[in-house]
Each structure stands twice: as structure tokens, then as C-alpha cells.
């Protein structure tokens, strides 16, 4: 499975999730927050010991989106799809994965 850029992005996202101390997860909440905020509130209103680990975990849960996007990109390349279409689909997968990543992370948080 040759996807060097997607694999590098995955490894980078995992590293950045931990090294940024949750900043990546907080940044990922902004697009997902459009849907999740009515249920979980704004990020700056969260309190408790669960918040910081949840932000780190959200980035870790989100990072495999690069592998999925790379795999789909590879299949679309084999089908002869245009580079522009492949890039758009890649971006939609990666950005669209913020919602399931945060939803999954928040589903297992106890306040």
C-alpha cells in the first residue's frame, strides 16, 4: 500500500496531537462544533479533568482520516479520475472526519 504522503500526514497528525498538548483537537472542534455545540456547548465553556485528554484524544482519533483519504485517492487514481476531483474528495474526507472524531471522543467522556 503505497501512500507516502498520506502515511506521513497520519504520523504527523498523531505526533502533533500529542506534542501540541490538545491544540490540534481544539482546532478540530471548530468545524465539528457547528453541529456538536448545541449538544455539548462551546469549547470554552467546558470544565473538568476530562477536557484536556479529550482534546488530545480527538486529534488521535481524527488522524486515521489521512489513511482513509489516501486509500480512496489511490482507488480514484486507478479509475482515472481527475486530480482536481481527487483533491476535493481528499479534503472532504479529512475535514469531514472532524465531526465523527469529536462525536466519538465526546461519547465516552464522563463529566
Biopython code that builds the backbone (N, CA, C, O; Angstrom):
import numpy as np
from Bio.PDB.StructureBuilder import StructureBuilder

atoms = [
    (1, "UNK", "N", (0.852, -1.169, 0.000)),
    (1, "UNK", "CA", (0.000, 0.000, 0.000)),
    (1, "UNK", "C", (0.895, 1.228, 0.000)),
    (1, "UNK", "O", (1.419, 1.616, 1.044)),
    (2, "UNK", "N", (1.073, 1.834, -1.151)),
    (2, "UNK", "CA", (1.943, 2.995, -1.258)),
    (2, "UNK", "C", (1.120, 4.271, -1.194)),
    (2, "UNK", "O", (0.415, 4.631, -2.137)),
    (3, "UNK", "N", (1.227, 4.925, -0.088)),
    (3, "UNK", "CA", (0.591, 6.222, 0.126)),
    (3, "UNK", "C", (1.535, 7.053, 0.993)),
    (3, "UNK", "O", (1.182, 7.386, 2.125)),
    (4, "UNK", "N", (2.703, 7.392, 0.506)),
    (4, "UNK", "CA", (3.694, 8.028, 1.370)),
    (4, "UNK", "C", (3.235, 9.366, 1.954)),
    (4, "UNK", "O", (3.526, 9.658, 3.113)),
    (5, "UNK", "N", (2.535, 10.170, 1.186)),
    (5, "UNK", "CA", (2.096, 11.471, 1.708)),
    (5, "UNK", "C", (1.011, 11.308, 2.763)),
    (5, "UNK", "O", (1.039, 11.974, 3.797)),
    (6, "UNK", "N", (0.073, 10.436, 2.504)),
    (6, "UNK", "CA", (-0.997, 10.208, 3.479)),
    (6, "UNK", "C", (-0.447, 9.550, 4.738)),
    (6, "UNK", "O", (-0.872, 9.875, 5.847)),
    (7, "UNK", "N", (0.490, 8.632, 4.575)),
    (7, "UNK", "CA", (1.106, 7.994, 5.733)),
    (7, "UNK", "C", (1.898, 9.004, 6.555)),
    (7, "UNK", "O", (1.860, 8.978, 7.785)),
    (8, "UNK", "N", (2.611, 9.891, 5.872)),
    (8, "UNK", "CA", (3.364, 10.936, 6.571)),
    (8, "UNK", "C", (2.421, 11.895, 7.278)),
    (8, "UNK", "O", (2.708, 12.338, 8.391)),
    (9, "UNK", "N", (1.303, 12.220, 6.648)),
    (9, "UNK", "CA", (0.319, 13.105, 7.273)),
    (9, "UNK", "C", (-0.299, 12.444, 8.501)),
    (9, "UNK", "O", (-0.540, 13.105, 9.511)),
    (10, "UNK", "N", (-0.554, 11.140, 8.411)),
    (10, "UNK", "CA", (-1.086, 10.396, 9.553)),
    (10, "UNK", "C", (-0.112, 10.432, 10.728)),
    (10, "UNK", "O", (-0.503, 10.741, 11.854)),
    (11, "UNK", "N", (1.152, 10.118, 10.467)),
    (11, "UNK", "CA", (2.165, 10.112, 11.525)),
    (11, "UNK", "C", (2.334, 11.520, 12.099)),
    (11, "UNK", "O", (2.471, 11.690, 13.310)),
    (12, "UNK", "N", (2.325, 12.513, 11.232)),
    (12, "UNK", "CA", (2.454, 13.902, 11.688)),
    (12, "UNK", "C", (1.271, 14.309, 12.555)),
    (12, "UNK", "O", (1.450, 14.972, 13.577)),
    (13, "UNK", "N", (0.074, 13.922, 12.160)),
    (13, "UNK", "CA", (-1.116, 14.271, 12.939)),
    (13, "UNK", "C", (-1.094, 13.599, 14.306)),
    (13, "UNK", "O", (-1.482, 14.207, 15.304)),
    (14, "UNK", "N", (-0.645, 12.351, 14.357)),
    (14, "UNK", "CA", (-0.525, 11.663, 15.651)),
    (14, "UNK", "C", (0.473, 12.396, 16.531)),
    (14, "UNK", "O", (0.195, 12.668, 17.699)),
    (15, "UNK", "N", (1.637, 12.718, 15.972)),
    (15, "UNK", "CA", (2.649, 13.438, 16.741)),
    (15, "UNK", "C", (2.179, 14.808, 17.172)),
    (15, "UNK", "O", (2.397, 15.215, 18.313)),
    (16, "UNK", "N", (1.539, 15.517, 16.272)),
    (16, "UNK", "CA", (1.048, 16.860, 16.586)),
    (16, "UNK", "C", (-0.055, 16.816, 17.629)),
    (16, "UNK", "O", (-0.171, 17.730, 18.445)),
    (17, "UNK", "N", (-0.861, 15.770, 17.615)),
    (17, "UNK", "CA", (-1.922, 15.632, 18.620)),
    (17, "UNK", "C", (-1.339, 15.615, 20.020)),
    (17, "UNK", "O", (-1.860, 16.253, 20.934)),
    (18, "UNK", "N", (-0.265, 14.886, 20.173)),
    (18, "UNK", "CA", (0.354, 14.758, 21.497)),
    (18, "UNK", "C", (1.238, 15.969, 21.803)),
    (18, "UNK", "O", (1.158, 16.541, 22.890)),
    (19, "UNK", "N", (2.072, 16.352, 20.852)),
    (19, "UNK", "CA", (3.019, 17.439, 21.102)),
    (19, "UNK", "C", (2.354, 18.803, 21.253)),
    (19, "UNK", "O", (2.878, 19.674, 21.947)),
    (20, "UNK", "N", (1.219, 18.992, 20.617)),
    (20, "UNK", "CA", (0.539, 20.280, 20.732)),
    (20, "UNK", "C", (-0.259, 20.393, 22.026)),
    (20, "UNK", "O", (-0.842, 21.436, 22.322)),
    (21, "UNK", "N", (-0.278, 19.318, 22.779)),
    (21, "UNK", "CA", (-0.975, 19.286, 24.064)),
    (21, "UNK", "C", (-2.464, 19.621, 23.936)),
    (21, "UNK", "O", (-3.036, 20.272, 24.810)),
    (22, "UNK", "N", (-3.080, 19.175, 22.848)),
    (22, "UNK", "CA", (-4.507, 19.340, 22.660)),
    (22, "UNK", "C", (-4.909, 20.503, 21.770)),
    (22, "UNK", "O", (-6.095, 20.673, 21.488)),
    (23, "UNK", "N", (-3.961, 21.301, 21.323)),
    (23, "UNK", "CA", (-4.305, 22.432, 20.454)),
    (23, "UNK", "C", (-4.892, 21.935, 19.135)),
    (23, "UNK", "O", (-5.835, 22.534, 18.618)),
    (24, "UNK", "N", (-4.352, 20.859, 18.591)),
    (24, "UNK", "CA", (-4.898, 20.297, 17.358)),
    (24, "UNK", "C", (-6.348, 19.872, 17.565)),
    (24, "UNK", "O", (-7.203, 20.169, 16.731)),
    (25, "UNK", "N", (-6.629, 19.192, 18.647)),
    (25, "UNK", "CA", (-8.007, 18.772, 18.938)),
    (25, "UNK", "C", (-8.944, 19.953, 19.104)),
    (25, "UNK", "O", (-10.090, 19.911, 18.656)),
    (26, "UNK", "N", (-8.461, 21.003, 19.744)),
    (26, "UNK", "CA", (-9.282, 22.208, 19.894)),
    (26, "UNK", "C", (-9.566, 22.835, 18.539)),
    (26, "UNK", "O", (-10.685, 23.278, 18.282)),
    (27, "UNK", "N", (-8.568, 22.876, 17.675)),
    (27, "UNK", "CA", (-8.767, 23.427, 16.333)),
    (27, "UNK", "C", (-9.749, 22.572, 15.535)),
    (27, "UNK", "O", (-10.523, 23.093, 14.732)),
    (28, "UNK", "N", (-9.716, 21.273, 15.757)),
    (28, "UNK", "CA", (-10.632, 20.373, 15.051)),
    (28, "UNK", "C", (-12.071, 20.529, 15.528)),
    (28, "UNK", "O", (-13.004, 20.161, 14.815)),
    (29, "UNK", "N", (-12.257, 21.072, 16.728)),
    (29, "UNK", "CA", (-13.620, 21.243, 17.237)),
    (29, "UNK", "C", (-14.363, 22.351, 16.496)),
    (29, "UNK", "O", (-15.593, 22.333, 16.439)),
    (30, "UNK", "N", (-13.646, 23.304, 15.934)),
    (30, "UNK", "CA", (-14.337, 24.424, 15.286)),
    (30, "UNK", "C", (-15.218, 23.990, 14.119)),
    (30, "UNK", "O", (-16.377, 24.401, 14.076)),
    (31, "UNK", "N", (-14.737, 23.180, 13.163)),
    (31, "UNK", "CA", (-15.682, 22.744, 12.125)),
    (31, "UNK", "C", (-16.736, 21.770, 12.665)),
    (31, "UNK", "O", (-17.889, 21.801, 12.235)),
    (32, "UNK", "N", (-16.346, 20.917, 13.594)),
    (32, "UNK", "CA", (-17.298, 19.954, 14.161)),
    (32, "UNK", "C", (-18.277, 20.630, 15.111)),
    (32, "UNK", "O", (-19.407, 20.172, 15.280)),
    (33, "UNK", "N", (-17.841, 21.715, 15.726)),
    (33, "UNK", "CA", (-18.661, 22.418, 16.696)),
    (33, "UNK", "C", (-19.925, 23.014, 16.111)),
    (33, "UNK", "O", (-20.887, 23.268, 16.836)),
    (34, "UNK", "N", (-19.932, 23.241, 14.804)),
    (34, "UNK", "CA", (-21.139, 23.762, 14.178)),
    (34, "UNK", "C", (-22.322, 22.824, 14.417)),
    (34, "UNK", "O", (-23.463, 23.272, 14.531)),
    (35, "UNK", "N", (-22.048, 21.539, 14.493)),
    (35, "UNK", "CA", (-23.103, 20.549, 14.722)),
    (35, "UNK", "C", (-23.139, 20.104, 16.187)),
    (35, "UNK", "O", (-24.217, 19.869, 16.732)),
    (36, "UNK", "N", (-21.991, 19.989, 16.819)),
    (36, "UNK", "CA", (-21.927, 19.455, 18.182)),
    (36, "UNK", "C", (-22.207, 20.483, 19.270)),
    (36, "UNK", "O", (-22.594, 20.112, 20.378)),
    (37, "UNK", "N", (-22.021, 21.756, 18.978)),
    (37, "UNK", "CA", (-22.170, 22.781, 20.014)),
    (37, "UNK", "C", (-23.549, 22.808, 20.671)),
    (37, "UNK", "O", (-23.617, 23.024, 21.881)),
    (38, "UNK", "N", (-24.649, 22.602, 19.949)),
    (38, "UNK", "CA", (-25.944, 22.589, 20.646)),
    (38, "UNK", "C", (-26.061, 21.465, 21.681)),
    (38, "UNK", "O", (-26.834, 21.580, 22.631)),
    (39, "UNK", "N", (-25.313, 20.400, 21.507)),
    (39, "UNK", "CA", (-25.387, 19.260, 22.417)),
    (39, "UNK", "C", (-24.340, 19.312, 23.527)),
    (39, "UNK", "O", (-24.617, 18.929, 24.664)),
    (40, "UNK", "N", (-23.144, 19.783, 23.200)),
    (40, "UNK", "CA", (-22.037, 19.749, 24.155)),
    (40, "UNK", "C", (-21.569, 21.129, 24.591)),
    (40, "UNK", "O", (-20.727, 21.235, 25.483)),
    (41, "UNK", "N", (-22.087, 22.175, 23.992)),
    (41, "UNK", "CA", (-21.700, 23.530, 24.364)),
    (41, "UNK", "C", (-20.431, 23.971, 23.655)),
    (41, "UNK", "O", (-19.768, 23.196, 22.965)),
    (42, "UNK", "N", (-20.122, 25.230, 23.850)),
    (42, "UNK", "CA", (-18.914, 25.795, 23.250)),
    (42, "UNK", "C", (-17.678, 25.258, 23.963)),
    (42, "UNK", "O", (-17.703, 24.962, 25.158)),
    (43, "UNK", "N", (-16.626, 25.145, 23.215)),
    (43, "UNK", "CA", (-15.375, 24.592, 23.749)),
    (43, "UNK", "C", (-14.884, 25.377, 24.963)),
    (43, "UNK", "O", (-14.371, 24.780, 25.909)),
    (44, "UNK", "N", (-15.027, 26.686, 24.955)),
    (44, "UNK", "CA", (-14.516, 27.494, 26.067)),
    (44, "UNK", "C", (-15.385, 27.410, 27.320)),
    (44, "UNK", "O", (-15.025, 27.982, 28.349)),
    (45, "UNK", "N", (-16.509, 26.718, 27.259)),
    (45, "UNK", "CA", (-17.347, 26.546, 28.448)),
    (45, "UNK", "C", (-17.103, 25.205, 29.142)),
    (45, "UNK", "O", (-17.642, 24.957, 30.220)),
    (46, "UNK", "N", (-16.304, 24.354, 28.533)),
    (46, "UNK", "CA", (-16.045, 23.039, 29.121)),
    (46, "UNK", "C", (-15.155, 23.177, 30.341)),
    (46, "UNK", "O", (-14.204, 23.959, 30.344)),
    (47, "UNK", "N", (-15.466, 22.421, 31.366)),
    (47, "UNK", "CA", (-14.681, 22.420, 32.602)),
    (47, "UNK", "C", (-14.508, 20.980, 33.071)),
    (47, "UNK", "O", (-15.354, 20.126, 32.806)),
    (48, "UNK", "N", (-13.433, 20.727, 33.750)),
    (48, "UNK", "CA", (-13.217, 19.420, 34.344)),
    (48, "UNK", "C", (-11.928, 18.777, 33.876)),
    (48, "UNK", "O", (-11.260, 19.260, 32.961)),
    (49, "UNK", "N", (-11.599, 17.683, 34.522)),
    (49, "UNK", "CA", (-10.364, 16.966, 34.229)),
    (49, "UNK", "C", (-10.411, 16.217, 32.898)),
    (49, "UNK", "O", (-9.368, 15.784, 32.408)),
    (50, "UNK", "N", (-11.567, 16.056, 32.315)),
    (50, "UNK", "CA", (-11.712, 15.297, 31.073)),
    (50, "UNK", "C", (-11.383, 16.120, 29.832)),
    (50, "UNK", "O", (-11.138, 15.548, 28.770)),
    (51, "UNK", "N", (-11.371, 17.445, 29.940)),
    (51, "UNK", "CA", (-11.280, 18.309, 28.760)),
    (51, "UNK", "C", (-9.945, 18.163, 28.040)),
    (51, "UNK", "O", (-9.912, 17.937, 26.830)),
    (52, "UNK", "N", (-8.866, 18.289, 28.765)),
    (52, "UNK", "CA", (-7.551, 18.241, 28.127)),
    (52, "UNK", "C", (-7.286, 16.882, 27.469)),
    (52, "UNK", "O", (-6.875, 16.851, 26.309)),
    (53, "UNK", "N", (-7.504, 15.765, 28.159)),
    (53, "UNK", "CA", (-7.315, 14.471, 27.482)),
    (53, "UNK", "C", (-8.248, 14.289, 26.284)),
    (53, "UNK", "O", (-7.870, 13.654, 25.300)),
    (54, "UNK", "N", (-9.458, 14.836, 26.356)),
    (54, "UNK", "CA", (-10.388, 14.719, 25.234)),
    (54, "UNK", "C", (-9.853, 15.462, 24.012)),
    (54, "UNK", "O", (-10.006, 14.986, 22.887)),
    (55, "UNK", "N", (-9.234, 16.606, 24.216)),
    (55, "UNK", "CA", (-8.672, 17.348, 23.084)),
    (55, "UNK", "C", (-7.512, 16.596, 22.445)),
    (55, "UNK", "O", (-7.366, 16.592, 21.223)),
    (56, "UNK", "N", (-6.698, 15.966, 23.264)),
    (56, "UNK", "CA", (-5.594, 15.163, 22.729)),
    (56, "UNK", "C", (-6.166, 13.940, 21.998)),
    (56, "UNK", "O", (-5.723, 13.606, 20.899)),
    (57, "UNK", "N", (-7.137, 13.288, 22.606)),
    (57, "UNK", "CA", (-7.729, 12.085, 22.023)),
    (57, "UNK", "C", (-8.439, 12.377, 20.707)),
    (57, "UNK", "O", (-8.386, 11.561, 19.787)),
    (58, "UNK", "N", (-9.099, 13.520, 20.601)),
    (58, "UNK", "CA", (-9.804, 13.863, 19.360)),
    (58, "UNK", "C", (-8.834, 13.935, 18.187)),
    (58, "UNK", "O", (-9.151, 13.476, 17.090)),
    (59, "UNK", "N", (-7.663, 14.507, 18.410)),
    (59, "UNK", "CA", (-6.656, 14.554, 17.350)),
    (59, "UNK", "C", (-6.153, 13.168, 16.976)),
    (59, "UNK", "O", (-5.907, 12.881, 15.805)),
    (60, "UNK", "N", (-6.005, 12.319, 17.974)),
    (60, "UNK", "CA", (-5.556, 10.948, 17.706)),
    (60, "UNK", "C", (-6.612, 10.153, 16.951)),
    (60, "UNK", "O", (-6.284, 9.372, 16.059)),
    (61, "UNK", "N", (-7.869, 10.347, 17.302)),
    (61, "UNK", "CA", (-8.957, 9.642, 16.632)),
    (61, "UNK", "C", (-9.129, 10.148, 15.197)),
    (61, "UNK", "O", (-9.513, 9.385, 14.310)),
    (62, "UNK", "N", (-8.846, 11.426, 14.972)),
    (62, "UNK", "CA", (-9.003, 12.042, 13.650)),
    (62, "UNK", "C", (-7.890, 11.647, 12.680)),
    (62, "UNK", "O", (-8.133, 11.576, 11.476)),
    (63, "UNK", "N", (-6.707, 11.394, 13.160)),
    (63, "UNK", "CA", (-5.548, 11.187, 12.286)),
    (63, "UNK", "C", (-5.681, 10.038, 11.286)),
    (63, "UNK", "O", (-5.123, 10.167, 10.196)),
    (64, "UNK", "N", (-6.365, 8.934, 11.557)),
    (64, "UNK", "CA", (-6.513, 7.897, 10.515)),
    (64, "UNK", "C", (-7.306, 8.352, 9.293)),
    (64, "UNK", "O", (-7.338, 7.645, 8.285)),
    (65, "UNK", "N", (-7.939, 9.506, 9.363)),
    (65, "UNK", "CA", (-8.663, 10.031, 8.194)),
    (65, "UNK", "C", (-7.711, 10.215, 7.019)),
    (65, "UNK", "O", (-8.126, 10.093, 5.866)),
    (66, "UNK", "N", (-6.446, 10.505, 7.293)),
    (66, "UNK", "CA", (-5.477, 10.656, 6.209)),
    (66, "UNK", "C", (-5.237, 9.329, 5.500)),
    (66, "UNK", "O", (-5.069, 9.299, 4.281)),
    (67, "UNK", "N", (-5.219, 8.244, 6.246)),
    (67, "UNK", "CA", (-5.045, 6.927, 5.631)),
    (67, "UNK", "C", (-6.256, 6.550, 4.785)),
    (67, "UNK", "O", (-6.105, 6.026, 3.681)),
    (68, "UNK", "N", (-7.456, 6.814, 5.297)),
    (68, "UNK", "CA", (-8.662, 6.543, 4.537)),
    (68, "UNK", "C", (-8.705, 7.390, 3.265)),
    (68, "UNK", "O", (-9.020, 6.887, 2.186)),
    (69, "UNK", "N", (-8.386, 8.671, 3.399)),
    (69, "UNK", "CA", (-8.386, 9.558, 2.231)),
    (69, "UNK", "C", (-7.337, 9.117, 1.214)),
    (69, "UNK", "O", (-7.579, 9.177, 0.009)),
    (70, "UNK", "N", (-6.182, 8.677, 1.687)),
    (70, "UNK", "CA", (-5.137, 8.196, 0.785)),
    (70, "UNK", "C", (-5.549, 6.937, 0.044)),
    (70, "UNK", "O", (-5.264, 6.782, -1.143)),
    (71, "UNK", "N", (-6.223, 6.041, 0.752)),
    (71, "UNK", "CA", (-6.697, 4.813, 0.122)),
    (71, "UNK", "C", (-7.737, 5.115, -0.959)),
    (71, "UNK", "O", (-7.682, 4.560, -2.057)),
    (72, "UNK", "N", (-8.670, 5.985, -0.643)),
    (72, "UNK", "CA", (-9.691, 6.359, -1.634)),
    (72, "UNK", "C", (-9.054, 7.103, -2.799)),
    (72, "UNK", "O", (-9.442, 6.895, -3.948)),
    (73, "UNK", "N", (-8.088, 7.964, -2.521)),
    (73, "UNK", "CA", (-7.376, 8.674, -3.580)),
    (73, "UNK", "C", (-6.668, 7.690, -4.509)),
    (73, "UNK", "O", (-6.659, 7.865, -5.727)),
    (74, "UNK", "N", (-6.084, 6.671, -3.924)),
    (74, "UNK", "CA", (-5.403, 5.652, -4.728)),
    (74, "UNK", "C", (-6.381, 4.925, -5.652)),
    (74, "UNK", "O", (-6.073, 4.661, -6.815)),
    (75, "UNK", "N", (-7.541, 4.611, -5.128)),
    (75, "UNK", "CA", (-8.552, 3.929, -5.954)),
    (75, "UNK", "C", (-9.089, 4.844, -7.047)),
    (75, "UNK", "O", (-9.335, 4.405, -8.170)),
    (76, "UNK", "N", (-9.267, 6.104, -6.715)),
    (76, "UNK", "CA", (-9.740, 7.049, -7.728)),
    (76, "UNK", "C", (-8.685, 7.264, -8.811)),
    (76, "UNK", "O", (-9.026, 7.465, -9.976)),
    (77, "UNK", "N", (-7.422, 7.223, -8.438)),
    (77, "UNK", "CA", (-6.337, 7.334, -9.418)),
    (77, "UNK", "C", (-6.375, 6.142, -10.367)),
    (77, "UNK", "O", (-6.219, 6.300, -11.578)),
    (78, "UNK", "N", (-6.582, 4.953, -9.814)),
    (78, "UNK", "CA", (-6.655, 3.750, -10.637)),
    (78, "UNK", "C", (-7.853, 3.792, -11.586)),
    (78, "UNK", "O", (-7.827, 3.183, -12.656)),
    (79, "UNK", "N", (-8.896, 4.508, -11.190)),
    (79, "UNK", "CA", (-10.083, 4.633, -12.035)),
    (79, "UNK", "C", (-9.924, 5.748, -13.066)),
    (79, "UNK", "O", (-10.788, 5.932, -13.923)),
    (80, "UNK", "N", (-8.829, 6.484, -12.982)),
    (80, "UNK", "CA", (-8.566, 7.539, -13.959)),
    (80, "UNK", "C", (-9.268, 8.852, -13.683)),
    (80, "UNK", "O", (-9.475, 9.641, -14.604)),
    (81, "UNK", "N", (-9.637, 9.106, -12.443)),
    (81, "UNK", "CA", (-10.313, 10.357, -12.098)),
    (81, "UNK", "C", (-9.336, 11.529, -12.127)),
    (81, "UNK", "O", (-8.127, 11.346, -11.979)),
    (82, "UNK", "N", (-9.864, 12.719, -12.316)),
    (82, "UNK", "CA", (-9.024, 13.914, -12.444)),
    (82, "UNK", "C", (-8.367, 14.268, -11.114)),
    (82, "UNK", "O", (-8.924, 13.990, -10.052)),
    (83, "UNK", "N", (-7.178, 14.883, -11.169)),
    (83, "UNK", "CA", (-6.501, 15.290, -9.933)),
    (83, "UNK", "C", (-7.320, 16.278, -9.103)),
    (83, "UNK", "O", (-7.300, 16.214, -7.874)),
    (84, "UNK", "N", (-8.029, 17.177, -9.750)),
    (84, "UNK", "CA", (-8.839, 18.144, -9.006)),
    (84, "UNK", "C", (-9.933, 17.445, -8.209)),
    (84, "UNK", "O", (-10.134, 17.753, -7.034)),
    (85, "UNK", "N", (-10.635, 16.516, -8.827)),
    (85, "UNK", "CA", (-11.677, 15.760, -8.137)),
    (85, "UNK", "C", (-11.092, 14.976, -6.974)),
    (85, "UNK", "O", (-11.673, 14.942, -5.889)),
    (86, "UNK", "N", (-9.951, 14.349, -7.195)),
    (86, "UNK", "CA", (-9.307, 13.570, -6.126)),
    (86, "UNK", "C", (-8.916, 14.459, -4.955)),
    (86, "UNK", "O", (-9.082, 14.068, -3.800)),
    (87, "UNK", "N", (-8.404, 15.639, -5.236)),
    (87, "UNK", "CA", (-8.014, 16.558, -4.155)),
    (87, "UNK", "C", (-9.227, 17.035, -3.372)),
    (87, "UNK", "O", (-9.181, 17.141, -2.146)),
    (88, "UNK", "N", (-10.300, 17.320, -4.075)),
    (88, "UNK", "CA", (-11.526, 17.760, -3.397)),
    (88, "UNK", "C", (-12.056, 16.660, -2.493)),
    (88, "UNK", "O", (-12.419, 16.913, -1.344)),
    (89, "UNK", "N", (-12.102, 15.448, -3.009)),
    (89, "UNK", "CA", (-12.589, 14.318, -2.204)),
    (89, "UNK", "C", (-11.672, 14.074, -1.006)),
    (89, "UNK", "O", (-12.154, 13.791, 0.091)),
    (90, "UNK", "N", (-10.366, 14.179, -1.202)),
    (90, "UNK", "CA", (-9.401, 14.018, -0.108)),
    (90, "UNK", "C", (-9.683, 15.040, 0.989)),
    (90, "UNK", "O", (-9.750, 14.695, 2.169)),
    (91, "UNK", "N", (-9.848, 16.302, 0.590)),
    (91, "UNK", "CA", (-10.102, 17.363, 1.570)),
    (91, "UNK", "C", (-11.426, 17.159, 2.294)),
    (91, "UNK", "O", (-11.513, 17.383, 3.502)),
    (92, "UNK", "N", (-12.445, 16.738, 1.574)),
    (92, "UNK", "CA", (-13.754, 16.494, 2.189)),
    (92, "UNK", "C", (-13.656, 15.371, 3.218)),
    (92, "UNK", "O", (-14.253, 15.458, 4.292)),
    (93, "UNK", "N", (-12.914, 14.327, 2.898)),
    (93, "UNK", "CA", (-12.761, 13.211, 3.842)),
    (93, "UNK", "C", (-12.021, 13.666, 5.090)),
    (93, "UNK", "O", (-12.445, 13.377, 6.209)),
    (94, "UNK", "N", (-10.916, 14.378, 4.898)),
    (94, "UNK", "CA", (-10.117, 14.803, 6.054)),
    (94, "UNK", "C", (-10.881, 15.815, 6.915)),
    (94, "UNK", "O", (-10.929, 15.676, 8.137)),
    (95, "UNK", "N", (-11.471, 16.817, 6.290)),
    (95, "UNK", "CA", (-12.218, 17.808, 7.070)),
    (95, "UNK", "C", (-13.524, 17.246, 7.609)),
    (95, "UNK", "O", (-13.947, 17.589, 8.713)),
    (96, "UNK", "N", (-14.156, 16.390, 6.836)),
    (96, "UNK", "CA", (-15.400, 15.784, 7.292)),
    (96, "UNK", "C", (-15.216, 14.809, 8.437)),
    (96, "UNK", "O", (-16.174, 14.487, 9.139)),
    (97, "UNK", "N", (-14.013, 14.345, 8.630)),
    (97, "UNK", "CA", (-13.727, 13.401, 9.714)),
    (97, "UNK", "C", (-13.629, 14.067, 11.073)),
    (97, "UNK", "O", (-13.554, 13.382, 12.093)),
    (98, "UNK", "N", (-13.628, 15.384, 11.102)),
    (98, "UNK", "CA", (-13.566, 16.056, 12.400)),
    (98, "UNK", "C", (-14.832, 15.779, 13.217)),
    (98, "UNK", "O", (-14.762, 15.596, 14.432)),
    (99, "UNK", "N", (-15.975, 15.750, 12.553)),
    (99, "UNK", "CA", (-17.235, 15.506, 13.267)),
    (99, "UNK", "C", (-17.278, 14.111, 13.881)),
    (99, "UNK", "O", (-17.535, 14.007, 15.081)),
    (100, "UNK", "N", (-17.043, 13.034, 13.133)),
    (100, "UNK", "CA", (-17.061, 11.725, 13.788)),
    (100, "UNK", "C", (-15.970, 11.565, 14.842)),
    (100, "UNK", "O", (-16.176, 10.879, 15.843)),
    (101, "UNK", "N", (-14.821, 12.187, 14.630)),
    (101, "UNK", "CA", (-13.744, 12.080, 15.620)),
    (101, "UNK", "C", (-14.170, 12.706, 16.941)),
    (101, "UNK", "O", (-13.990, 12.108, 18.002)),
    (102, "UNK", "N", (-14.732, 13.903, 16.878)),
    (102, "UNK", "CA", (-15.173, 14.550, 18.102)),
    (102, "UNK", "C", (-16.407, 13.879, 18.689)),
    (102, "UNK", "O", (-16.517, 13.767, 19.910)),
    (103, "UNK", "N", (-17.330, 13.433, 17.859)),
    (103, "UNK", "CA", (-18.519, 12.752, 18.363)),
    (103, "UNK", "C", (-18.133, 11.473, 19.102)),
    (103, "UNK", "O", (-18.677, 11.176, 20.166)),
    (104, "UNK", "N", (-17.206, 10.728, 18.542)),
    (104, "UNK", "CA", (-16.731, 9.510, 19.196)),
    (104, "UNK", "C", (-16.002, 9.835, 20.499)),
    (104, "UNK", "O", (-16.199, 9.160, 21.509)),
    (105, "UNK", "N", (-15.173, 10.852, 20.475)),
    (105, "UNK", "CA", (-14.433, 11.253, 21.672)),
    (105, "UNK", "C", (-15.388, 11.704, 22.768)),
    (105, "UNK", "O", (-15.238, 11.301, 23.922)),
    (106, "UNK", "N", (-16.356, 12.525, 22.430)),
    (106, "UNK", "CA", (-17.279, 13.047, 23.437)),
    (106, "UNK", "C", (-18.255, 12.002, 23.948)),
    (106, "UNK", "O", (-18.752, 12.115, 25.069)),
    (107, "UNK", "N", (-18.535, 10.991, 23.146)),
    (107, "UNK", "CA", (-19.458, 9.949, 23.568)),
    (107, "UNK", "C", (-18.930, 9.161, 24.762)),
    (107, "UNK", "O", (-19.708, 8.585, 25.522)),
    (108, "UNK", "N", (-17.619, 9.137, 24.926)),
    (108, "UNK", "CA", (-17.034, 8.341, 26.007)),
    (108, "UNK", "C", (-16.480, 9.196, 27.140)),
    (108, "UNK", "O", (-15.748, 8.686, 27.989)),
    (109, "UNK", "N", (-16.809, 10.476, 27.173)),
    (109, "UNK", "CA", (-16.326, 11.351, 28.238)),
    (109, "UNK", "C", (-17.321, 11.386, 29.370)),
    (109, "UNK", "O", (-18.530, 11.450, 29.145)),
    (110, "UNK", "N", (-16.820, 11.343, 30.578)),
    (110, "UNK", "CA", (-17.656, 11.416, 31.773)),
    (110, "UNK", "C", (-17.289, 12.702, 32.505)),
    (110, "UNK", "O", (-16.121, 12.961, 32.793)),
    (111, "UNK", "N", (-18.293, 13.485, 32.792)),
    (111, "UNK", "CA", (-18.032, 14.763, 33.485)),
    (111, "UNK", "C", (-17.989, 14.588, 34.971)),
    (111, "UNK", "O", (-17.781, 15.557, 35.702)),
]
sb = StructureBuilder()
sb.init_structure("model")
sb.init_model(0)
sb.init_chain("A")
sb.init_seg("    ")
for serial, (resi, resn, name, xyz) in enumerate(atoms, 1):
    if name == "N":
        sb.init_residue(resn, " ", resi, " ")
    sb.init_atom(name, np.array(xyz, "f"), 0.0, 1.0, " ", f" {name:<3s}", serial, name[0])
structure = sb.get_structure()
